[in-house]
Amino acid sequence: MHETLPSRIVGVVQLKVGERVVSVPVHSVTFLSEDGAKTSGGFFAEGESFGIVVSAQASAQDVQAQMNEACRDAIRHLSKQFLS
């Protein structure tokens, strides 16, 4: 189980889905885990809200990897939503 501290928006990624350009907020979060396990971020969608979470404790290389994967996930999610 993981507990998160409040996040802060650190940027916005613009993704093109079909003819639409969608702005996806990027949040930096400090993850706390009871067992000390390393947690990575990613794309999230809850109802009408969505965004990308990156770990505040991650290295620049790890954040880049999190962003790449999250953008792919976001495009898949938004494609299903807009192009179906």
N, C-alpha and C positions, 0 to 999 in steps of 0.2 A: 504494500500500500504506500502511496506517495502523497505527501502534503505539499502544496505549492504556496509560495509567498506571492504577494501582488506582483503583477507584471507591469512593464512599462513599454509603451510603443516606441520602437527604435527605427521604424521605417515602414515603407509601403512598397509592395511589389505589384507591378502592373502586368497582368497576364491577358493575352489575346485568346479568346474562345470564340471561334466562328468569326462573326463580324463585331463582336463586343470586346471592349477592353474593360477588365475588371480590376479594381484596386483592392489588394489583399493586405491588411495590416500585419506587420511583423512585431511580435511581442517578445521581449527578453524576460525570462523567468528564472528564478533561483529555485531549483528543485531540492526538496529535502526528502530523504527516504529513511525509513526506520532501520533498514539493514545496510545503509551506506552504498547501495548499488548506484551505479552511474545511470542517469536517465537522459535520454535525448529528446529533442523536440520533434516537431512535425506539423502537418496540417491538421486543423480541427474544424469541425462543422457541428453546430448545435442549433437546431431549428433554422432560423433565418440568419444566424450569426456564423461567421467563419473567419479564419485567420491562420497565421503561421506562428508557431512558438519555437524559439531557440533557447538553448540553455545558456544562462549567464556565466556558468562555470566552464563552458567548453572553450577549446582553443579555436583560433580563427579557422584552421583547417576543418575542424569538426563542425563549426557553424556553417561553413560553406557546404559541407556534405549534407547537413540537416536542411539547408535551404534548397539545395538541388532536389532532394527527395520530396520535400514538402511541396515544391512547385509542381512536380510531376503529379503528386496526389491531388493537388488543388485543381489542376487542369482536368484530370479524370472526373473529379466530383462536379466541377462546374459544367463540363461537357454534358454529363448526364442530365444536369438540371436544365441547361439552356437548349441543348440540341435534341432532346428526346421528343 
